[in-house]
């Protein structure tokens, strides 16, 4: 159907491999071919803190690697998506592109500007499509109430995504959840950041953001949060315990990645295909509602 | 509201600071800022920690408070959500200005160790983490392909940028 270079990013392959597992399974199901590129590295988003030029150069290197194979990129991480898409925007400027290419030549690469970057959710939304997803659903998820969380870099900078989403009122993940048969739940702090990018500098600040969203979701009678970024996942899932301790709370909200939710609806094996046994907060409640 | 109001002495200001910041193309929007505060109003960090204020930081740059801005731990507290950029009526792009400030601060030795360490790890593993033995086992258990060592290219790229030479802030996290 379509073919992409799979951009795993830093965190998914080593800390949340179940996201990779479920993504590969879902892509295979819909005939999306994923090619692994050995030399892909960190997208450069955090290096921007030290040097904007360094971050751009790292993004350009990764873009050039995929381009050399004639492939567009499929991402799993929201932040990689934002960083690579923003780099494509910046590299449209000829002066910037020339200066980046001068440095890329040192490692035998050249960025030509012929590549697209698409997050897996967007590929499912655009390449596969909501109607096709609906037709393939094999299990009944209609008793599941799910809170979507988009991830900031999936939406912003708006200019890098060609009008795909309205950052202040995003809808595509709602539609993707609805397509599985589960019910997306509306809540006030939908657009609240997970704090993942400030976590390395201040755990307390990031947990304050996590707590605000968990607090908002506490009375919404939801079964799970569905996310599309492993960093958001780690914040809401693994930091939930820390938040409980710090704020004297008893949150126990399962958190899953969208391809896992879709996989459940398509009849995938929760453990073997989706790695749902690897979650720090047991998603047993979700699995038991899939009939 | 901030409780502490500090007097600003003109003799301690650096009149060239704003121009230095503005030389970076990403910071050009600063001139259009009229301190409306839309950036701070939509900032999730400001909401949980009011002392961190994009509006205030932008004003401090315009006043020339170089040392206060570059040595401030607050400039590293951005969660990178970019609400400030999307909500600004003047297209100031505070997020991008902040990155310029962080880059200047890093050159002066104020970068948090966390970001310096990540760069070191990227050179060694290709990703922002130091290698752990558990990775291979975890992936193998899921029948995921083994991760390869990064090639020479990333090392060449990091060397090219010079960020490997930046020293971390002393006594900070």
Interface residues (C-beta under 8 A of the other chain):
Chain A: X9 X10 X11 X13 X14 X15 X17 X18 X20 X21 X24 X36 X38 X39 X40 X41 X42 X45 X46 X47 X48 X49 X50 X51 X52 X53 X54 X57 X58 X61 X65 X79 X103 X106 X107 X108 X109 X152 X153 X156 X157 X158 X167 X168 X191 X192 X193 X195 X196 X197 X198 X200 X201 X202 X205 X206 X208 X209 X212 X275
Chain B: X24 X26 X44 X45 X47 X48 X49 X76 X77 X78 X79 X80 X81 X82 X83 X85 X86 X99 X100 X102 X103 X106 X111 X112 X114 X115 X116 X118 X119 X122 X126 X127 X128 X129 X132 X135 X138 X139 X142 X144 X145 X147 X148 X150 X151 X152 X153 X154 X156 X157 X158 X160 X161 X162 X163 X166 X173
